[in-house]
């Protein structure tokens, strides 16, 4: 038998090429890319925090989330911060740095490179807009730069929807 992963070195047993065992031992798919981990289910705390963010009309600070979720059993600030860290890492929530607050990700559309938030000083709402990488490169006049992630926060006021 030729090279590749060995099941048992003593007997020189090798799995059949392309078999599940061979792929598992190599940790690769047939095209050579690493096999992605299956997405982990949300924990109970993550589900509660995410649903709280989805139900909020305005961005929420961590302690606002804590107050709203106490009745559901979330009593420690660290449990909120852990859930928020996991949700932002998985792009299910976004942290708005200028407000030190969080919003649920709306997702959909774009190529996932850029996200812009329009934050109203008057009503406090934050609207999410996805930015396509081509638009971003044109806007910044840098066609030879490859963006991994971009988060843009624009602060102003809603033109029509909030009172003066």
C-alpha positions in Angstrom: 0.0 0.0 0.0 1.2 3.5 -0.7 1.5 6.5 1.6 -1.3 8.1 3.7 -2.6 7.7 7.2 -2.0 4.5 9.0 -4.7 2.9 11.2 -2.3 0.3 12.7 1.4 0.7 12.3 2.2 -2.8 13.5 0.2 -4.4 10.7 0.6 -1.5 8.3 -3.2 -1.2 7.9 -4.3 1.7 5.8 -7.8 2.9 5.1 -9.1 2.8 1.6 -8.4 6.0 -0.4 -11.3 8.5 -0.1 -13.0 6.5 2.8 -14.5 8.3 5.8 -11.7 6.9 8.0 -9.0 8.2 5.7 -10.7 11.6 5.7 -11.1 11.6 9.4 -7.4 10.7 10.0 -6.3 13.4 7.6 -8.9 15.8 8.8 -9.4 16.9 5.3 -12.0 16.8 2.6 -11.3 15.4 -0.8 -10.4 18.8 -2.2 -7.6 19.2 0.4 -9.4 21.8 2.5 -9.7 21.2 6.2 -13.1 19.8 7.1 -15.1 22.6 8.9 -16.4 21.9 12.4 -20.1 21.5 12.5 -21.7 24.6 14.1 -22.1 24.3 17.8 -25.6 24.7 19.1 -26.3 27.8 21.1 -26.2 27.4 24.9 -29.3 28.3 26.9 -27.7 31.6 28.0 -26.8 32.5 24.4 -30.3 31.7 23.2 -31.8 33.9 25.9 -29.4 36.8 25.2 -29.9 36.6 21.5 -33.7 36.6 21.8 -33.5 39.6 24.2 -31.4 41.5 21.6 -33.8 40.5 18.8 -36.8 41.8 20.8 -35.2 45.1 21.7 -36.1 48.2 19.8 -32.7 49.9 20.7 -29.2 48.7 21.3 -28.7 47.2 24.7 -25.8 47.4 27.1 -24.8 44.2 29.0 -26.3 45.4 32.2 -29.6 46.2 30.4 -29.6 42.6 29.1 -28.9 41.3 32.6 -31.9 43.2 34.1 -34.2 41.9 31.3 -33.0 38.3 31.8 -32.9 38.0 35.6 -36.4 36.4 35.7 -35.1 33.7 33.2 -32.2 32.8 35.6 -29.4 34.9 34.3 -28.1 36.6 37.4 -24.3 37.0 36.9 -22.8 39.7 34.6 -20.1 37.2 33.5 -22.8 34.9 32.0 -24.1 37.8 29.9 -20.6 38.8 28.8 -19.7 35.2 27.9 -22.9 34.9 25.8 -22.3 38.2 24.1 -18.7 37.2 23.3 -19.8 34.0 21.7 -22.7 35.6 19.8 -20.4 38.3 18.4 -17.7 35.8 17.5 -20.4 33.8 15.6 -21.7 37.1 14.0 -25.1 36.6 15.5 -24.7 39.9 17.4 -22.7 43.1 16.9 -21.1 45.3 19.5 -21.5 49.0 18.7 -18.3 50.5 20.1 -19.5 54.1 20.2 -22.5 53.1 22.4 -20.8 50.2 24.2 -24.0 48.3 23.4 -25.1 45.3 21.4 -27.6 44.5 18.7 -28.7 41.3 17.1 -27.3 40.8 13.6 -29.8 41.1 10.8 -27.6 39.4 8.3 -28.5 38.6 4.7 -27.2 40.1 1.5 -23.7 41.4 0.7 -20.6 39.3 0.8 -20.2 39.5 4.6 -17.2 41.8 4.5 -18.6 45.1 5.8 -21.3 46.2 8.1 -22.3 49.8 8.6 -24.5 51.0 11.5 -26.5 54.2 11.2 -27.0 55.3 14.8 -29.6 58.0 15.6 -28.7 60.4 18.4 -32.4 61.4 18.8 -34.2 58.1 19.0 -31.3 55.8 19.8 -32.0 53.3 17.1 -29.2 51.6 15.2 -29.9 50.3 11.6 -27.6 47.7 10.1 -26.5 47.8 6.5 -24.2 45.3 4.8 -21.5 46.7 2.6 -20.3 44.8 -0.4 -16.5 44.6 -0.6 -16.5 46.1 -4.1 -18.3 49.1 -2.9 -15.9 49.4 0.0 -12.8 49.2 -2.2 -14.3 51.9 -4.5 -15.3 54.1 -1.5 -11.8 54.0 0.0 -10.0 54.0 -3.4 -7.9 51.0 -2.6 -8.5 48.3 -5.2 -5.4 46.3 -4.2 -6.4 45.8 -0.5 -8.3 42.7 0.6 -10.7 43.4 3.5 -11.3 40.7 6.1 -13.9 42.6 8.1 -15.1 46.2 8.3 -17.4 47.7 10.9 -18.5 51.3 10.3 -20.6 53.4 12.7 -22.2 56.5 11.5 -23.8 58.8 14.1 -26.4 61.3 13.1 -30.2 61.5 13.2 -33.1 59.9 11.3 -34.4 62.2 8.6 -38.1 61.3 8.8 -38.8 58.9 11.6 -37.9 60.7 14.9 -39.1 63.9 16.4 -36.9 67.1 16.4 
